[in-house]
Amino acid sequence: MLKKRPHLLWLLVPYGLYLVALPLVNRLRPTVAGLPFLFFWLLLATLATPLAVWLAWRGDRKRGRA
């Protein structure tokens, strides 16, 4: 199924940002925009989730599946 719909790989981006990279960014320093790095990372992952869903939806729509 993934061979026919490679755009669904975009849905793995939020998963990777939340679970795979989380142990690597779990530190208080450095700070980014006044936030501890972990909070900044979680904010980034939260904002990337709708973008990844939109990209997957757009890929389905181009193939006539939505």
Phi and psi in degrees as GROMACS dihedral restraints (atoms count N, CA, C in turn):
[ dihedral_restraints ]
;  ai    aj    ak    al  type     phi  dphi    fc
    3     4     5     6     1   -69.9    20    10
    4     5     6     7     1   -26.3    20    10
    6     7     8     9     1   -62.7    20    10
    7     8     9    10     1   -34.7    20    10
    9    10    11    12     1   -84.4    20    10
   10    11    12    13     1   -20.4    20    10
   12    13    14    15     1  -134.8    20    10
   13    14    15    16     1    65.4    20    10
   15    16    17    18     1   -66.5    20    10
   16    17    18    19     1   -19.0    20    10
   18    19    20    21     1   -65.5    20    10
   19    20    21    22     1   -16.0    20    10
   21    22    23    24     1   -71.0    20    10
   22    23    24    25     1   -11.8    20    10
   24    25    26    27     1   -63.2    20    10
   25    26    27    28     1   -22.5    20    10
   27    28    29    30     1   -58.7    20    10
   28    29    30    31     1   -27.2    20    10
   30    31    32    33     1   -71.5    20    10
   31    32    33    34     1   -12.4    20    10
   33    34    35    36     1   -83.0    20    10
   34    35    36    37     1   -15.6    20    10
   36    37    38    39     1   -60.8    20    10
   37    38    39    40     1   -52.2    20    10
   39    40    41    42     1   -61.4    20    10
   40    41    42    43     1   -39.1    20    10
   42    43    44    45     1   -58.2    20    10
   43    44    45    46     1   -45.6    20    10
   45    46    47    48     1   -65.8    20    10
   46    47    48    49     1   -40.0    20    10
   48    49    50    51     1   -66.8    20    10
   49    50    51    52     1   -37.9    20    10
   51    52    53    54     1   -80.1    20    10
   52    53    54    55     1   -48.3    20    10
   54    55    56    57     1   -99.0    20    10
   55    56    57    58     1   -44.1    20    10
   57    58    59    60     1   -74.3    20    10
   58    59    60    61     1   -45.5    20    10
   60    61    62    63     1   -88.3    20    10
   61    62    63    64     1   -11.8    20    10
   63    64    65    66     1   -58.0    20    10
   64    65    66    67     1   -44.6    20    10
   66    67    68    69     1   -63.5    20    10
   67    68    69    70     1   -23.7    20    10
   69    70    71    72     1   -79.1    20    10
   70    71    72    73     1   -24.7    20    10
   72    73    74    75     1  -107.0    20    10
   73    74    75    76     1     7.4    20    10
   75    76    77    78     1   -78.9    20    10
   76    77    78    79     1    78.3    20    10
   78    79    80    81     1  -149.1    20    10
   79    80    81    82     1   156.1    20    10
   81    82    83    84     1   -84.1    20    10
   82    83    84    85     1   -32.1    20    10
   84    85    86    87     1  -115.9    20    10
   85    86    87    88     1   141.3    20    10
   87    88    89    90     1   -81.3    20    10
   88    89    90    91     1   167.4    20    10
   90    91    92    93     1  -103.4    20    10
   91    92    93    94     1   144.1    20    10
   93    94    95    96     1  -125.4    20    10
   94    95    96    97     1   121.9    20    10
   96    97    98    99     1    56.2    20    10
   97    98    99   100     1    34.2    20    10
   99   100   101   102     1    80.5    20    10
  100   101   102   103     1     2.5    20    10
  102   103   104   105     1  -106.3    20    10
  103   104   105   106     1   145.9    20    10
  105   106   107   108     1   -58.9    20    10
  106   107   108   109     1   150.2    20    10
  108   109   110   111     1   -57.4    20    10
  109   110   111   112     1   -36.9    20    10
  111   112   113   114     1   -62.4    20    10
  112   113   114   115     1   -44.0    20    10
  114   115   116   117     1   -65.2    20    10
  115   116   117   118     1   -40.0    20    10
  117   118   119   120     1   -62.0    20    10
  118   119   120   121     1   -42.3    20    10
  120   121   122   123     1   -62.6    20    10
  121   122   123   124     1   -43.8    20    10
  123   124   125   126     1   -65.8    20    10
  124   125   126   127     1   -37.6    20    10
  126   127   128   129     1   -63.6    20    10
  127   128   129   130     1   -43.3    20    10
  129   130   131   132     1   -60.8    20    10
  130   131   132   133     1   -44.7    20    10
  132   133   134   135     1   -64.6    20    10
  133   134   135   136     1   -39.0    20    10
  135   136   137   138     1   -65.8    20    10
  136   137   138   139     1   -39.1    20    10
  138   139   140   141     1   -74.2    20    10
  139   140   141   142     1   -27.2    20    10
  141   142   143   144     1   -77.4    20    10
  142   143   144   145     1   -22.3    20    10
  144   145   146   147     1   -62.6    20    10
  145   146   147   148     1   -51.8    20    10
  147   148   149   150     1   -63.4    20    10
  148   149   150   151     1   -31.9    20    10
  150   151   152   153     1   -64.3    20    10
  151   152   153   154     1   -42.9    20    10
  153   154   155   156     1   -65.7    20    10
  154   155   156   157     1   -40.5    20    10
  156   157   158   159     1   -64.8    20    10
  157   158   159   160     1   -41.7    20    10
  159   160   161   162     1   -63.2    20    10
  160   161   162   163     1   -41.5    20    10
  162   163   164   165     1   -64.3    20    10
  163   164   165   166     1   -39.3    20    10
  165   166   167   168     1   -66.9    20    10
  166   167   168   169     1   -41.6    20    10
  168   169   170   171     1   -64.0    20    10
  169   170   171   172     1   -41.8    20    10
  171   172   173   174     1   -63.2    20    10
  172   173   174   175     1   -38.9    20    10
  174   175   176   177     1   -65.0    20    10
  175   176   177   178     1   -38.9    20    10
  177   178   179   180     1   -66.4    20    10
  178   179   180   181     1   -39.9    20    10
  180   181   182   183     1   -66.1    20    10
  181   182   183   184     1   -36.9    20    10
  183   184   185   186     1   -65.0    20    10
  184   185   186   187     1   -30.2    20    10
  186   187   188   189     1   -90.1    20    10
  187   188   189   190     1     3.3    20    10
  189   190   191   192     1    78.1    20    10
  190   191   192   193     1    27.5    20    10
  192   193   194   195     1  -103.1    20    10
  193   194   195   196     1    -8.9    20    10
